[in-house]
């Protein structure tokens, strides 16, 4: 099991929920509701981290959840955790 966790911003817009990772800007996604957005967030996080590791890049350190929430009051901020071995 190889768990990674990063804070993500969940922002409602135009009937969708946009998902952005402040530490991984390339891992953006969206979903039709919060469950859908979280599932796509997990997939996007796993793909992005596995891609970095596969190219011998270091994954960035995860920002503090409380600090990200303070920096982005317009969004719902949640920690997204995935097991990289599942993807």
NUGU-910989 format. One line per 4 residues: number of its first residue (from 1); for each residue x, z, y of N, C-alpha, C. Coordinates in Angstrom, 3 decimals. Each point is the difference from the previous one (the first is absolute). Example, Ala and Ser with C-alpha at 12.3 -4.5 7.8 and 13.67 -1.06 7.14 Angstrom:
<gukes>
1 = 13.190 7.800 -5.690 -0.890 0.000 1.190 0.900 0.000 1.200  -0.350 -0.720 1.050 0.820 0.060 1.190 -0.770 0.730 1.090
</gukes>
This chain:
<gukes>
1 = 0.846 0.000 -1.171 -0.846 0.000 1.171 0.895 0.000 1.239  -0.267 -0.917 0.914 0.770 -0.097 1.239 -0.978 -0.053 1.178  -0.353 1.188 0.486 -0.989 0.093 1.070 0.647 -0.185 1.365  -0.686 -0.756 0.857 0.382 -0.116 1.400 -1.243 0.259 0.840
5 = 0.206 0.589 1.172 -1.106 0.306 0.907 0.392 -0.362 1.424  -0.913 -0.679 0.673 0.202 -0.369 1.397 -1.311 0.186 0.751  0.083 0.418 1.273 -1.214 0.090 0.800 -0.483 -1.391 0.396  -1.323 -0.167 0.030 -0.602 -1.281 0.379 -1.082 0.242 1.039
9 = -0.188 -1.001 0.849 -1.047 0.017 1.018 -1.173 -0.814 -0.511  -1.176 0.582 0.014 -1.231 -0.674 -0.408 -0.867 -0.138 1.253  -0.162 -1.245 0.476 -0.692 -0.248 1.258 -1.191 -0.925 -0.210  -1.229 0.479 0.253 -1.171 -0.884 -0.127 0.023 -1.081 1.078
13 = -0.280 -1.253 -0.418 -0.066 -1.109 0.956 -0.789 -1.140 -0.615  -1.009 -0.454 0.717 -0.797 -1.164 -0.403 -0.529 0.094 -1.431  -0.513 1.161 -0.376 -0.595 0.168 -1.318 1.002 0.167 -1.129  1.267 0.120 0.316 1.057 0.209 -0.986 0.775 1.260 0.381
17 = 0.834 0.454 -0.901 0.925 1.082 0.312 1.404 -0.569 -0.147  0.706 -0.076 1.127 1.366 -0.501 0.014 0.946 1.117 -0.400  1.028 -0.329 -0.776 0.963 0.990 -0.467 1.398 -0.435 0.428  0.684 0.903 0.671 1.381 -0.235 0.419 0.852 1.200 -0.388
21 = 1.245 -0.278 -0.375 0.982 1.040 -0.309 1.050 -0.005 1.104  0.071 1.046 0.817 0.993 0.014 1.078 1.439 -0.191 -0.486  0.314 0.489 -1.187 1.360 -0.106 -0.529 0.260 -1.330 -0.701  -1.051 -0.723 -0.318 0.106 -1.261 -0.754 -0.958 -1.025 0.625
25 = 0.346 -0.563 1.155 -0.932 -0.896 0.686 -0.407 -1.225 -0.819  0.802 -0.373 -0.984 -0.338 -1.157 -0.831 -1.059 0.317 -1.057  -0.386 1.259 -0.133 -0.959 0.416 -1.036 -1.414 0.157 0.553  -0.409 -0.854 0.916 -1.350 0.103 0.566 -1.022 -0.629 -0.942
29 = -1.227 0.502 0.059 -1.081 -0.524 -0.831 -1.327 0.412 0.627  -1.086 -0.198 -0.714 -1.315 0.416 0.486 -0.955 0.107 -1.173  -1.159 0.611 0.255 -1.033 0.129 -1.015 -1.363 0.080 0.657  -1.038 -0.197 -0.810 -1.365 -0.009 0.557 -0.537 1.403 0.260
33 = 0.558 0.999 -0.703 -0.352 1.400 0.224 1.233 0.850 -0.305  -0.098 1.305 0.155 1.179 0.855 -0.153 0.577 -0.042 -1.410  -0.843 -0.018 -1.020 0.509 -0.072 -1.379 0.748 -1.307 -0.234  -0.585 -1.090 0.452 0.613 -1.313 -0.143 1.328 -0.055 0.769
37 = -0.011 0.512 1.221 1.215 0.005 0.821 1.094 0.840 -0.647  -0.357 1.143 -0.571 0.997 0.850 -0.654 0.585 -0.698 -1.234  -0.841 -0.661 -0.783 0.506 -0.723 -1.172 0.968 -1.107 0.401  -0.349 -0.754 1.050 0.905 -1.053 0.471 1.251 0.596 0.632
41 = -0.134 1.160 0.645 1.164 0.671 0.574 0.991 0.392 -1.099  -0.512 0.530 -1.095 0.882 0.367 -1.114 0.722 -1.221 -0.557  -0.748 -1.081 -0.179 0.607 -1.235 -0.513 1.054 -0.521 0.970  -0.339 -0.050 1.279 0.950 -0.497 0.998 1.246 0.858 0.084
45 = -0.177 1.314 -0.074 1.143 0.904 0.025 0.904 -0.229 -1.200  -0.595 -0.082 -1.173 0.796 -0.201 -1.222 0.749 -1.327 0.040  -0.668 -1.063 0.399 0.652 -1.316 0.060 1.163 0.024 0.995  -0.220 0.583 1.166 1.038 0.028 1.032 1.214 0.804 -0.441
49 = -0.226 1.191 -0.545 1.134 0.831 -0.434 0.718 -0.648 -1.184  -0.751 -0.507 -0.967 0.647 -0.662 -1.148 0.804 -1.215 0.446  -0.497 -0.732 0.985 0.737 -1.157 0.516 1.308 0.436 0.653  -0.049 1.043 0.802 1.222 0.509 0.637 1.017 0.440 -1.058
53 = -0.470 0.779 -0.958 0.911 0.494 -1.035 0.549 -1.137 -0.847  -0.840 -1.007 -0.256 0.440 -1.159 -0.776 1.058 -0.823 0.706  0.055 0.113 1.329 1.021 -0.698 0.793 1.118 0.958 0.429  0.100 1.124 -0.691 1.039 1.002 0.228 -0.005 0.544 1.424
57 = -1.187 0.047 0.602 -0.166 0.623 1.310 -0.493 1.423 -0.207  0.335 0.856 0.939 -0.519 1.358 -0.057 -1.392 0.040 0.599  -0.855 0.769 -0.600 -1.323 0.232 0.583 0.177 0.966 1.167  -0.700 -0.228 1.095 0.143 0.919 1.133 -0.579 1.374 -0.331
61 = 0.490 0.986 0.703 -0.568 1.345 -0.148 -1.414 -0.007 0.557  -0.864 0.755 -0.627 -1.385 0.100 0.457 -0.084 0.913 1.215  -0.775 -0.429 0.978 -0.243 0.820 1.185 -0.868 1.192 -0.350  0.035 0.999 0.854 -0.820 1.183 -0.162 -1.463 -0.358 0.280
65 = -0.888 0.377 -0.907 -1.425 -0.328 0.116 -0.596 0.535 1.306  0.303 1.240 0.346 -0.555 0.594 1.215 0.488 -0.722 1.254  1.257 -0.419 -0.004 0.536 -0.716 1.157 -0.650 -1.371 0.145  -0.198 -0.692 -1.115 -0.664 -1.306 0.040 -1.420 0.162 0.517
69 = -0.698 1.030 -0.446 -1.366 0.250 0.467 -0.012 0.285 1.503  0.972 0.750 0.485 0.075 0.303 1.431 0.313 -1.249 0.813  0.803 -0.891 -0.567 0.381 -1.234 0.695 -1.103 -1.052 -0.002  -0.971 0.128 -0.917 -1.053 -1.012 -0.159 -1.381 0.658 -0.082
73 = -0.478 0.580 1.102 -1.292 0.699 -0.036 -1.191 -0.929 -0.230  0.195 -1.303 0.165 -1.094 -0.959 -0.187 -0.264 -0.321 -1.472  0.883 0.414 -0.879 -0.103 -0.357 -1.419 -0.186 1.238 -0.866  -0.550 -0.226 -1.184 0.003 1.020 -1.039 1.356 -0.131 -0.698
77 = 0.721 1.087 -0.108 1.328 -0.035 -0.609 -0.064 0.734 -1.330  0.421 -0.701 -1.056 0.003 0.590 -1.342 1.321 -0.324 -0.681  0.408 0.889 -0.889 1.178 -0.260 -0.812 -0.423 -0.877 -1.178  0.751 -1.064 -0.231 -0.249 -0.897 -1.128 1.124 0.230 -1.002
81 = -0.367 0.316 -1.241 0.978 0.286 -1.058 -0.236 -0.959 -1.163  1.092 -0.574 -0.488 -0.083 -0.879 -1.173 1.141 0.306 -0.956  -0.242 -0.309 -1.255 1.025 0.053 -1.034 0.538 -1.421 -0.134  1.221 -0.226 0.402 0.588 -1.343 -0.013 0.059 -0.597 -1.398
85 = 0.028 0.845 -1.013 0.067 -0.505 -1.375 -1.329 -0.619 -0.446  -1.089 0.251 0.738 -1.296 -0.580 -0.347 -0.173 -1.412 0.549  0.916 -0.421 0.879 -0.133 -1.314 0.635 1.178 -0.883 -0.326
</gukes>
